[in-house]
Every structure is written in structure tokens, then in C-alpha cells.
Amino acid sequence: MPNPVLSAEGLIRMEGDLRTLNGLDVSLSRGRVLAVMGSNGAGKTTLLYVVAGLLSYQAGSLWRRGSRIPKENAPDPGVALLSHQSFLYSHLSLGENLIFYGRLYQVPDVSERARWAAHRVGLNWAIHDLVGTFSRGMRQRAGLARLLMQDAWLWLLDEPETGLDDEGRRCLEGLIHEQRDRGTAVLVTTHWLDEAMRLADALAVLKAGRFLWWSQDRSHWPMMARRHLGGREDHA
Amino acid sequence: MHKFWAMVSKDLLLEARQKDLWLVMLAFALLDLFLAAFSFGSMARSAAPGILWMAFLYAGMLSIGRGFTRESDDGTLLGISLAPGGRWPVFWAKLAGAFLALLAMEGILVPLYLVLFGLGLDRLSVAFLAVLVLGAVGVASVGILMAAISMNIGGHDAVMPVLLMPLLVPVAILSVKASMALWVHQSATFWIRGLGAVDAIFLALPLLAFEYLWEG
């Protein structure tokens, strides 16, 4: 594998007495997409937050773009995170939210970039509407537009298909492939094997804070997902 | 600085958009004025500084926590945490936003009170304006600290005044004493210096505790 932009060895994150990450190893190169499947509470969101620098870790090691990250951790501005929350202000319009984030990331021609991002996720018609009036799926698309307001080297997507309709899922797929082609590494969590099959180059199964299994060979994915996740690949 | 300015302009836009609380604060201030005027009668003039600062402090307590609770409610703190520039611009922006909101409130309330209490606008001396600014700094700095403490607590709207009120007592006393002295043309240097010292303490406290509070 080429030099990884993200790697971790034996990563442990404690919350009270619980090990939410329990000796996790991960490696991801630029332009690659890793899908992580796991049941609720497996540690998917914790993994993304630790990788983003929003949570500390207690043991193991973490490298981002060749730099070893201390255990206290710190947010990396080059990481774009789509969480269960859109990180958008309900009382601002989509355009105002995107311009705000563009200013945080010092994006040039921020208004033009905001219009482009809204158009890219199919929400150009709602750019002047308050985000508080958006449906769940629209908020998810708006969250994706927010990611487009920064030039990230790593995209972290936490169940990004949530709330999206078919057109939204196609849009998400297009965005991920576009990012992969421009060299962005993508780490995406999902409950759906068909989603992983469409989006990812590699699949890992997370259970109790560690990867049980990891493969780039797609022919193994359905069997391994069935073995470790109890037939979740049957869901469409 | 880009993060600070982006946060301040965004917060001011949100304040301007959500006018409901400003209407509540104005209604409260007017109610305070009329009740005081009826209760104190001819003594109302001498009680005017206390009435003014009471209205100002209560209105401030209603508004000052909103900067952080809005971030907490919309889940946006994580989003702005990831952006370049670290956490301190967020703190300074919240403090600046609260300070500007309090100054705006003073800009509305003070002339209104001076006219309605028959004190005349000539009471707006440089020294009195300094008291208003120092009072706003004190309320904003301690208010932002308490807002950061209470933002992750359930029922933070109820908790906030309980936490804030005891800490505002020194600011309230010094501001009232300084205003009273100035309005009867006496020296207020002692009270203004005291207010400045209390402001310095309340500005230092968040500087020491903010990172810890954010982690918590």
C-alpha cells in the first residue's frame, strides 16, 4: 500500500471503564475509500471523532499525513466530517451557513463557492431558505455541501446515506467518487453492504472497538458481512 | 482573526434575525420603569441608578447565554472546532457578541430612563459612558463564562440565572454606586476603579477555565 495519509496502531479510547476503541488498527491512503460496517455501539462514530481530532485517546498511536498525533489530540482543519448532525445553524439560510463555513476555511470567492456547493448537492433552489425548515434528507445534503466548502485531504462520513432518497444517494456516490479521484481519502461508516459495495475500495467490520476483519477483495464482502453482522447485507 | 470575525458577523446576523428576545427585554425594561415610578413616587429620581442597572442586568441575564446555547442546540460547536484557528477565537467572538448586545441594550435603555425620570441627557458624561462600558464588560465576561459552564447542562436556561446572579453582585453594586455618584456630580473614581478591577478578574477567570470547560 502507498504511504498512508491516515494510520493508527493499537488505538484505545476509554470512556469510564468502557473501551470504545479497543486496540484498533487502521491504514488509509490518499484516493482510497474505506467503508466501516458495524452494529450500533461498535465504535464507528468514536473512531471518526478520534481520527478527526475531536476526541483524545489513551493508548496506541495515531498518524495523520505523516505526523504522529499526541494522545490529547486536536482537530485537524484538513479533515471534513459529516456527522449525525449537519453542524448548520437552523436560523441561517443554506447560503449563509455555507458562506460562514467558507469564511472559517478562508475560501476565496466564498459566495460563488457556496452557490456551486449548493448546486452540487441539488439544493440550489433552497439556497435562500432557512436550514431549520429543511427535511432530514435536505439537511443531510446541506451537510455534504458544507464539506465542499473546504479543501480537505480526508473525508469522514458517519452513515451519510441516512435520510437520503435515491437521487440523494446517487449524489452522495458521485461526490465520494469525485473526491477519491482528486486524491481525498474517505472513511465512511454504513449499515448497508450495497452502499459499501458501490462506494468503497475496502471494507472493514468493526465490533467492540476493533476491526474483526478487513478486505479489499469484494468477492469476500457479502460472506464476511453475513458472518459478522448477521445478514445485514440483505438489506437494500 | 478570520475565525473571530466570521463568528462575530454570524452571531450578529442571528441576533438581528431573532428579534423575539429583544422585544421581551424591552417589555421587561419598560415594566420595571413603570412599576418603579409608581412605587417610589417622588423618590424615583434618587432610585433611578438602581432601577436602571436592575433592568439592564436582568435583561442581560435573559440574553447573554444565547451565544453558546445556540451552538449547543444546533450541534455546531463541533463544526467550528474543526475549522482552523482553534478555540480561542470562538471565546473572544462570544464575548464580543455579548458585549455588543449589552451596549446596544444600554443604547436603548439609558436615554429612555434619563428622559422618563426627568434627569436630562446632560447626565451622559464621559465618565458615565465609561461606567456603562465597564459594566457591560463585567456582565459579558462573567456571563460568557457561566454560559460555557451551563451549555451542556440540562435546563440550562433555568440554571444560567442561578449561576450568574451571585457573580453579578459586585458589578451591580459598583455600577450603581458609580452612576449615583456621577448623577449627583460627585467623584466616582473609586467606584470606577473598583469596576475596572472586577472586570479584570472576570476577564481572567474565563481565560484560565475556558479550555477546561470546552473539554468538559
Chai-1 contact restraints between the chains, C-beta under 6 A:
chainA,res_idxA,chainB,res_idxB,connection_type,confidence,min_distance_angstrom,max_distance_angstrom,comment,restraint_id
A,P75,B,S81,contact,1.0,0.0,6.0,A-B,restraint_1
A,P75,B,L82,contact,1.0,0.0,6.0,A-B,restraint_2
A,P77,B,P84,contact,1.0,0.0,6.0,A-B,restraint_3
A,Q85,B,G75,contact,1.0,0.0,6.0,A-B,restraint_4
A,F87,B,T76,contact,1.0,0.0,6.0,A-B,restraint_5
A,F87,B,G79,contact,1.0,0.0,6.0,A-B,restraint_6
A,Y89,B,D74,contact,1.0,0.0,6.0,A-B,restraint_7
A,S90,B,D74,contact,1.0,0.0,6.0,A-B,restraint_8
A,H91,B,L14,contact,1.0,0.0,6.0,A-B,restraint_9
A,H91,B,R17,contact,1.0,0.0,6.0,A-B,restraint_10
A,F100,B,K10,contact,1.0,0.0,6.0,A-B,restraint_11
A,R103,B,A6,contact,1.0,0.0,6.0,A-B,restraint_12
A,L104,B,K3,contact,1.0,0.0,6.0,A-B,restraint_13
A,L104,B,A6,contact,1.0,0.0,6.0,A-B,restraint_14
A,L104,B,A83,contact,1.0,0.0,6.0,A-B,restraint_15
A,Q106,B,H2,contact,1.0,0.0,6.0,A-B,restraint_16
